Each structure stands twice: as C-alpha cells, then as structure tokens.
C-alpha cells in the first residue's frame, strides 16, 4: 500500500540577472502558506509574492540569533501579513525534514545505481564462465 505525502515544499527560486524568480505551485492543503496567494482563476494554484518569500528567507537567517516569537513578530510587521511563531516553526521544521528526506533519497539512489552496476558486472562474469564451461565440455 502506498502512502500519500501531503507535505508542502517551498520551491527553490531561479536566479536570473541577480534577481530571484519564484514560481507558482499547486495547492495541497487547506491554508495558503506565507509568501503565496490564491490564483483568482484557479483555487488550486498558489501565486508567489516575491517580497514575502525574500523576507521569509531572511527570517530563517534571523532564527540563529532570535526566538521564533521575535522573528514571527518581525516578519508580520515587515510583510503586513500575520504569521504566528508556531506556524513559522512548523514550516521551518517541514522544510528541514523535506531537505533531509531529499538528501537521503539521493544517497540511496546513488547506492542503488552502484549496486546495479556491480550486479551487471557479476552477471557478465557468470555468463562468460558458464559459456566457457559449456564450450570446454564439447556440447
């Protein structure tokens, strides 16, 4: 039975001409995450708000020196959009988890590729050995 992952991932911006370009994302949950708003034509598409997303990236850096409560208050004041400390904490933790999961998936994908290559080499060696033994027996 497969498990559906309903977590939301913040897409990495593309940098063009030293300016970040954010992309629309598909809505997964009930609420609209900080830094996005609903597309008026399609409620399942979230349009990025670049100013808020860049403030959010800066807020993550402030967390090294300040509490979630202080950073959430700063973010609310600077952006004009309310975000509570628990919502900020949840989003930061979700991003960390997704990054960790992606790192693990990439690690195991590389190990799987190495194992497949080794298995092919072993199979080739076995085929050569069996063909050689069959030819030597004179069949």
FIKOLZA-1660 file (N, C-alpha, C; in steps of 0.1 Angstrom, whole numbers, plus 5000, padded with zeros to 4 digits):
% residues 139
   i   px   py   pz ch aa at
   1 5008 4988 5000  A  X  N
   1 5000 5000 5000  A  X CA
   1 5009 5012 5000  A  X  C
   2 5007 5022 4991  A  X  N
   2 5015 5033 4990  A  X CA
   2 5009 5044 4999  A  X  C
   3 5018 5052 5004  A  X  N
   3 5015 5063 5013  A  X CA
   3 5015 5076 5006  A  X  C
   4 5005 5085 5007  A  X  N
   4 5005 5097 5000  A  X CA
   4 5011 5108 5009  A  X  C
   5 5021 5115 5004  A  X  N
   5 5028 5125 5011  A  X CA
   5 5021 5139 5008  A  X  C
   6 5015 5144 5019  A  X  N
   6 5007 5157 5017  A  X CA
   6 5015 5169 5022  A  X  C
   7 5028 5168 5022  A  X  N
   7 5035 5180 5027  A  X CA
   7 5038 5190 5016  A  X  C
   8 5040 5202 5020  A  X  N
   8 5042 5213 5010  A  X CA
   8 5057 5216 5010  A  X  C
   9 5063 5217 4998  A  X  N
   9 5077 5221 4997  A  X CA
   9 5078 5234 4990  A  X  C
  10 5086 5243 4996  A  X  N
  10 5089 5256 4990  A  X CA
  10 5099 5254 4979  A  X  C
  11 5094 5258 4967  A  X  N
  11 5103 5256 4955  A  X CA
  11 5115 5266 4956  A  X  C
  12 5127 5261 4952  A  X  N
  12 5139 5270 4952  A  X CA
  12 5137 5280 4940  A  X  C
  13 5141 5292 4943  A  X  N
  13 5140 5302 4932  A  X CA
  13 5151 5300 4922  A  X  C
  14 5148 5305 4910  A  X  N
  14 5158 5305 4899  A  X CA
  14 5163 5319 4899  A  X  C
  15 5176 5320 4898  A  X  N
  15 5183 5334 4898  A  X CA
  15 5186 5338 4884  A  X  C
  16 5180 5348 4880  A  X  N
  16 5182 5354 4866  A  X CA
  16 5186 5369 4868  A  X  C
  17 5197 5372 4862  A  X  N
  17 5202 5386 4863  A  X CA
  17 5203 5391 4877  A  X  C
  18 5208 5382 4886  A  X  N
  18 5210 5385 4900  A  X CA
  18 5197 5388 4907  A  X  C
  19 5186 5384 4902  A  X  N
  19 5173 5386 4908  A  X CA
  19 5166 5372 4909  A  X  C
  20 5160 5369 4921  A  X  N
  20 5153 5356 4922  A  X CA
  20 5140 5356 4915  A  X  C
  21 5137 5345 4909  A  X  N
  21 5124 5343 4902  A  X CA
  21 5117 5332 4909  A  X  C
  22 5105 5334 4915  A  X  N
  22 5097 5324 4922  A  X CA
  22 5087 5319 4912  A  X  C
  23 5083 5306 4914  A  X  N
  23 5073 5300 4905  A  X CA
  23 5060 5297 4912  A  X  C
  24 5049 5296 4905  A  X  N
  24 5036 5292 4911  A  X CA
  24 5037 5277 4915  A  X  C
  25 5029 5273 4925  A  X  N
  25 5029 5259 4930  A  X CA
  25 5015 5255 4931  A  X  C
  26 5013 5242 4931  A  X  N
  26 5000 5236 4933  A  X CA
  26 4996 5235 4948  A  X  C
  27 4984 5239 4951  A  X  N
  27 4979 5239 4965  A  X CA
  27 4977 5225 4969  A  X  C
  28 4982 5222 4981  A  X  N
  28 4980 5208 4986  A  X CA
  28 4970 5209 4998  A  X  C
  29 4973 5218 5008  A  X  N
  29 4965 5218 5020  A  X CA
  29 4954 5228 5020  A  X  C
  30 4948 5230 5031  A  X  N
  30 4936 5239 5033  A  X CA
  30 4941 5253 5033  A  X  C
  31 4951 5257 5040  A  X  N
  31 4955 5270 5042  A  X CA
  31 4965 5275 5031  A  X  C
  32 4966 5288 5029  A  X  N
  32 4976 5293 5019  A  X CA
  32 4988 5297 5027  A  X  C
  33 5000 5291 5023  A  X  N
  33 5012 5294 5031  A  X CA
  33 5017 5308 5029  A  X  C
  34 5025 5312 5039  A  X  N
  34 5031 5325 5039  A  X CA
  34 5039 5327 5026  A  X  C
  35 5037 5338 5019  A  X  N
  35 5045 5341 5007  A  X CA
  35 5038 5338 4995  A  X  C
  36 5025 5333 4996  A  X  N
  36 5017 5329 4984  A  X CA
  36 5003 5334 4986  A  X  C
  37 4996 5336 4975  A  X  N
  37 4982 5339 4975  A  X CA
  37 4975 5330 4964  A  X  C
  38 4962 5328 4966  A  X  N
  38 4954 5320 4957  A  X CA
  38 4953 5327 4944  A  X  C
  39 4954 5319 4933  A  X  N
  39 4951 5324 4920  A  X CA
  39 4936 5327 4919  A  X  C
  40 4932 5338 4915  A  X  N
  40 4917 5341 4914  A  X CA
  40 4910 5332 4904  A  X  C
  41 4917 5328 4894  A  X  N
  41 4910 5319 4884  A  X CA
  41 4910 5305 4887  A  X  C
  42 4920 5300 4895  A  X  N
  42 4921 5286 4899  A  X CA
  42 4925 5285 4914  A  X  C
  43 4916 5280 4922  A  X  N
  43 4919 5280 4937  A  X CA
  43 4930 5270 4940  A  X  C
  44 4934 5261 4931  A  X  N
  44 4944 5251 4934  A  X CA
  44 4958 5255 4931  A  X  C
  45 4959 5267 4925  A  X  N
  45 4972 5273 4922  A  X CA
  45 4976 5284 4931  A  X  C
  46 4988 5284 4936  A  X  N
  46 4993 5295 4945  A  X CA
  46 5003 5303 4938  A  X  C
  47 5001 5316 4938  A  X  N
  47 5010 5326 4931  A  X CA
  47 5019 5331 4942  A  X  C
  48 5032 5331 4938  A  X  N
  48 5042 5336 4948  A  X CA
  48 5041 5352 4950  A  X  C
  49 5045 5356 4962  A  X  N
  49 5046 5370 4965  A  X CA
  49 5061 5372 4968  A  X  C
  50 5069 5376 4958  A  X  N
  50 5084 5376 4960  A  X CA
  50 5089 5384 4972  A  X  C
  51 5083 5395 4975  A  X  N
  51 5087 5403 4987  A  X CA
  51 5086 5395 5000  A  X  C
  52 5074 5388 5001  A  X  N
  52 5072 5380 5013  A  X CA
  52 5082 5368 5014  A  X  C
  53 5084 5362 5002  A  X  N
  53 5093 5350 5002  A  X CA
  53 5107 5354 5005  A  X  C
  54 5112 5366 5000  A  X  N
  54 5125 5370 5004  A  X CA
  54 5126 5374 5018  A  X  C
  55 5116 5380 5024  A  X  N
  55 5115 5383 5038  A  X CA
  55 5116 5370 5046  A  X  C
  56 5109 5360 5041  A  X  N
  56 5109 5347 5048  A  X CA
  56 5123 5341 5048  A  X  C
  57 5130 5342 5037  A  X  N
  57 5144 5336 5036  A  X CA
  57 5153 5344 5046  A  X  C
  58 5151 5357 5047  A  X  N
  58 5158 5365 5057  A  X CA
  58 5155 5361 5071  A  X  C
  59 5142 5358 5073  A  X  N
  59 5137 5355 5087  A  X CA
  59 5144 5342 5091  A  X  C
  60 5146 5332 5082  A  X  N
  60 5153 5320 5086  A  X CA
  60 5167 5322 5091  A  X  C
  61 5174 5332 5085  A  X  N
  61 5187 5336 5090  A  X CA
  61 5186 5342 5104  A  X  C
  62 5176 5350 5106  A  X  N
  62 5174 5357 5119  A  X CA
  62 5172 5347 5131  A  X  C
  63 5167 5335 5127  A  X  N
  63 5164 5325 5137  A  X CA
  63 5177 5320 5144  A  X  C
  64 5188 5323 5139  A  X  N
  64 5201 5319 5145  A  X CA
  64 5203 5327 5158  A  X  C
  65 5198 5339 5158  A  X  N
  65 5200 5349 5169  A  X CA
  65 5188 5352 5177  A  X  C
  66 5176 5349 5172  A  X  N
  66 5164 5353 5179  A  X CA
  66 5154 5342 5180  A  X  C
  67 5144 5343 5189  A  X  N
  67 5134 5333 5191  A  X CA
  67 5124 5333 5179  A  X  C
  68 5116 5322 5178  A  X  N
  68 5105 5321 5168  A  X CA
  68 5095 5332 5170  A  X  C
  69 5092 5335 5183  A  X  N
  69 5083 5346 5186  A  X CA
  69 5087 5359 5181  A  X  C
  70 5100 5363 5183  A  X  N
  70 5105 5375 5179  A  X CA
  70 5106 5376 5163  A  X  C
  71 5110 5365 5157  A  X  N
  71 5111 5365 5142  A  X CA
  71 5097 5366 5136  A  X  C
  72 5088 5359 5142  A  X  N
  72 5074 5359 5136  A  X CA
  72 5068 5373 5137  A  X  C
  73 5071 5380 5149  A  X  N
  73 5066 5393 5150  A  X CA
  73 5073 5403 5140  A  X  C
  74 5086 5401 5138  A  X  N
  74 5093 5409 5128  A  X CA
  74 5088 5407 5114  A  X  C
  75 5085 5394 5111  A  X  N
  75 5080 5390 5098  A  X CA
  75 5066 5396 5096  A  X  C
  76 5058 5396 5106  A  X  N
  76 5044 5401 5105  A  X CA
  76 5045 5416 5103  A  X  C
  77 5054 5423 5110  A  X  N
  77 5055 5437 5109  A  X CA
  77 5060 5442 5095  A  X  C
  78 5070 5435 5091  A  X  N
  78 5077 5438 5078  A  X CA
  78 5068 5435 5066  A  X  C
  79 5061 5424 5066  A  X  N
  79 5053 5420 5055  A  X CA
  79 5038 5425 5055  A  X  C
  80 5033 5427 5067  A  X  N
  80 5019 5431 5068  A  X CA
  80 5010 5419 5068  A  X  C
  81 5015 5407 5067  A  X  N
  81 5007 5395 5067  A  X CA
  81 5011 5387 5080  A  X  C
  82 5000 5383 5087  A  X  N
  82 5003 5376 5100  A  X CA
  82 5008 5362 5098  A  X  C
  83 5018 5359 5106  A  X  N
  83 5023 5345 5108  A  X CA
  83 5027 5344 5122  A  X  C
  84 5022 5333 5128  A  X  N
  84 5024 5331 5142  A  X CA
  84 5037 5323 5144  A  X  C
  85 5043 5323 5157  A  X  N
  85 5055 5316 5159  A  X CA
  85 5054 5301 5157  A  X  C
  86 5042 5295 5160  A  X  N
  86 5040 5281 5158  A  X CA
  86 5040 5277 5143  A  X  C
  87 5033 5286 5135  A  X  N
  87 5032 5284 5121  A  X CA
  87 5046 5285 5114  A  X  C
  88 5054 5295 5119  A  X  N
  88 5068 5296 5114  A  X CA
  88 5076 5284 5118  A  X  C
  89 5075 5280 5130  A  X  N
  89 5083 5268 5135  A  X CA
  89 5079 5256 5127  A  X  C
  90 5066 5254 5125  A  X  N
  90 5061 5242 5117  A  X CA
  90 5067 5242 5103  A  X  C
  91 5066 5254 5097  A  X  N
  91 5071 5255 5083  A  X CA
  91 5086 5253 5082  A  X  C
  92 5094 5258 5091  A  X  N
  92 5108 5256 5091  A  X CA
  92 5111 5242 5093  A  X  C
  93 5105 5235 5103  A  X  N
  93 5107 5221 5105  A  X CA
  93 5104 5212 5093  A  X  C
  94 5093 5216 5087  A  X  N
  94 5088 5208 5075  A  X CA
  94 5099 5209 5064  A  X  C
  95 5104 5221 5062  A  X  N
  95 5114 5223 5051  A  X CA
  95 5127 5216 5055  A  X  C
  96 5131 5216 5068  A  X  N
  96 5143 5208 5072  A  X CA
  96 5141 5193 5069  A  X  C
  97 5129 5188 5073  A  X  N
  97 5126 5174 5071  A  X CA
  97 5126 5171 5056  A  X  C
  98 5120 5179 5048  A  X  N
  98 5120 5176 5033  A  X CA
  98 5134 5177 5028  A  X  C
  99 5142 5186 5032  A  X  N
  99 5156 5186 5028  A  X CA
  99 5163 5174 5032  A  X  C
 100 5161 5169 5044  A  X  N
 100 5168 5157 5049  A  X CA
 100 5163 5145 5041  A  X  C
 101 5150 5144 5039  A  X  N
 101 5144 5133 5031  A  X CA
 101 5150 5133 5017  A  X  C
 102 5151 5145 5011  A  X  N
 102 5157 5145 4997  A  X CA
 102 5171 5141 4997  A  X  C
 103 5179 5145 5007  A  X  N
 103 5193 5141 5008  A  X CA
 103 5194 5126 5010  A  X  C
 104 5186 5120 5018  A  X  N
 104 5186 5105 5020  A  X CA
 104 5182 5098 5007  A  X  C
 105 5171 5103 5000  A  X  N
 105 5167 5097 4988  A  X CA
 105 5178 5097 4977  A  X  C
 106 5185 5109 4976  A  X  N
 106 5196 5110 4967  A  X CA
 106 5207 5100 4970  A  X  C
 107 5210 5099 4983  A  X  N
 107 5221 5090 4988  A  X CA
 107 5217 5075 4984  A  X  C
 108 5205 5071 4987  A  X  N
 108 5201 5058 4984  A  X CA
 108 5200 5055 4969  A  X  C
 109 5196 5065 4961  A  X  N
 109 5196 5064 4947  A  X CA
 109 5210 5061 4941  A  X  C
 110 5219 5068 4947  A  X  N
 110 5233 5066 4942  A  X CA
 110 5238 5052 4946  A  X  C
 111 5235 5048 4958  A  X  N
 111 5239 5035 4963  A  X CA
 111 5232 5024 4954  A  X  C
 112 5220 5026 4951  A  X  N
 112 5212 5017 4942  A  X CA
 112 5219 5016 4928  A  X  C
 113 5223 5027 4923  A  X  N
 113 5229 5027 4910  A  X CA
 113 5243 5020 4910  A  X  C
 114 5250 5022 4921  A  X  N
 114 5263 5014 4923  A  X CA
 114 5260 4999 4924  A  X  C
 115 5250 4996 4931  A  X  N
 115 5247 4981 4933  A  X CA
 115 5243 4975 4920  A  X  C
 116 5235 4982 4912  A  X  N
 116 5231 4977 4899  A  X CA
 116 5243 4975 4889  A  X  C
 117 5252 4985 4890  A  X  N
 117 5264 4984 4881  A  X CA
 117 5272 4971 4885  A  X  C
 118 5274 4969 4898  A  X  N
 118 5281 4958 4903  A  X CA
 118 5274 4945 4900  A  X  C
 119 5261 4945 4901  A  X  N
 119 5253 4933 4897  A  X CA
 119 5254 4929 4883  A  X  C
 120 5254 4939 4874  A  X  N
 120 5256 4937 4860  A  X CA
 120 5270 4931 4857  A  X  C
 121 5280 4936 4864  A  X  N
 121 5294 4931 4862  A  X CA
 121 5294 4916 4866  A  X  C
 122 5288 4913 4877  A  X  N
 122 5288 4899 4882  A  X CA
 122 5281 4890 4873  A  X  C
 123 5269 4895 4867  A  X  N
 123 5262 4887 4858  A  X CA
 123 5270 4884 4845  A  X  C
 124 5277 4894 4840  A  X  N
 124 5285 4892 4829  A  X CA
 124 5296 4882 4831  A  X  C
 125 5302 4883 4843  A  X  N
 125 5313 4873 4847  A  X CA
 125 5307 4859 4847  A  X  C
 126 5295 4858 4853  A  X  N
 126 5289 4844 4854  A  X CA
 126 5285 4839 4840  A  X  C
 127 5280 4847 4831  A  X  N
 127 5277 4843 4818  A  X CA
 127 5289 4839 4810  A  X  C
 128 5300 4846 4811  A  X  N
 128 5313 4842 4805  A  X CA
 128 5318 4829 4810  A  X  C
 129 5317 4827 4823  A  X  N
 129 5321 4814 4829  A  X CA
 129 5313 4803 4825  A  X  C
 130 5300 4804 4825  A  X  N
 130 5291 4793 4820  A  X CA
 130 5293 4790 4806  A  X  C
 131 5294 4800 4797  A  X  N
 131 5297 4797 4783  A  X CA
 131 5310 4790 4781  A  X  C
 132 5320 4795 4788  A  X  N
 132 5333 4788 4787  A  X CA
 132 5333 4774 4791  A  X  C
 133 5326 4771 4802  A  X  N
 133 5325 4757 4807  A  X CA
 133 5317 4749 4797  A  X  C
 134 5307 4754 4791  A  X  N
 134 5299 4746 4781  A  X CA
 134 5307 4744 4769  A  X  C
 135 5315 4753 4764  A  X  N
 135 5323 4751 4752  A  X CA
 135 5334 4741 4755  A  X  C
 136 5340 4742 4767  A  X  N
 136 5351 4732 4771  A  X CA
 136 5346 4718 4772  A  X  C
 137 5334 4716 4776  A  X  N
 137 5328 4702 4777  A  X CA
 137 5325 4696 4763  A  X  C
 138 5325 4705 4753  A  X  N
 138 5323 4700 4739  A  X CA
 138 5308 4698 4735  A  X  C
 139 5299 4705 4742  A  X  N
 139 5285 4703 4738  A  X CA
 139 5281 4712 4727  A  X  C
% end
